[in-house]
Amino acid sequence: MISPDGPRSTVHANTWAVNVWCAWASHRNSLNETRHYLNFPVPVDFSGVTPQTPDYWLLFFVMEIHRVDRRPYPPNTLFNIVAGIQWHLRSLADFGDISFFSKGSVFSRLRKTPDCHMRKLTVEGIGVAVKRADPVSVGDEITFWVVEY
C-alpha cells in the first residue's frame, strides 16, 4: 500500500489527476448513453470495486478527457494523469500493487490505449513543441554584466 505522503508536488499532481477522473466520471454518469454500458455506473471513487472496473472505464477516460478549453491534453500530461490514478488506486487496500504499465498485467488493454492515443496526439503535433530557453553564450553574459554610465 502506497502512502499518500510524498513530495508535495507529486501529491498535488496525483490529487489533480484523481479530480480529473471524478469530474469525468460524474459527467459520464449523467449521460443517458452511459446507462447502457456493461459496468454502469462509472465509479467516482474506486473503493469497493474490482480491478476489472477501472480497466473497463479507464479506456473511455483516456480517449475522452480534454482540457477545460476543449483542447486535448498533451501526451505527457495524459500519461501523468493515468499514473496519478494508478497512485491513488495503490493507496486503496483493494488495489495494493496494481500496475497499469507493466506487461502481462490485467490492464493490458489499458496500457495499449494511452500508448496509441498518445502516438495519435504526437502525430497531430500536440505536445510536440517544448518550451525552453536557449542557452546564454559567454559573449551574451559579458554583455549583461557590462554597466554603461
Sequence and secondary structure as in RCSB ss.txt:
>XXXX:A:sequence
MISPDGPRSTVHANTWAVNVWCAWASHRNSLNETRHYLNFPVPVDFSGVTPQTPDYWLLFFVMEIHRVDRRPYPP
NTLFNIVAGIQWHLRSLADFGDISFFSKGSVFSRLRKTPDCHMRKLTVEGIGVAVKRADPVSVGDEITFWVVEY
>XXXX:A:secstr
   S S HHHHHHHHHHHHHHHHHHHHHHHSGGGGGSTT S  SS TT  THHHHHHHHHHHHH   TTS    H
HHHHHHHHHHHHHHHTSGGGTT  SSSTTSTTHHHHHHHHHHHHHHHHTTTT S        HHHHHHHH    
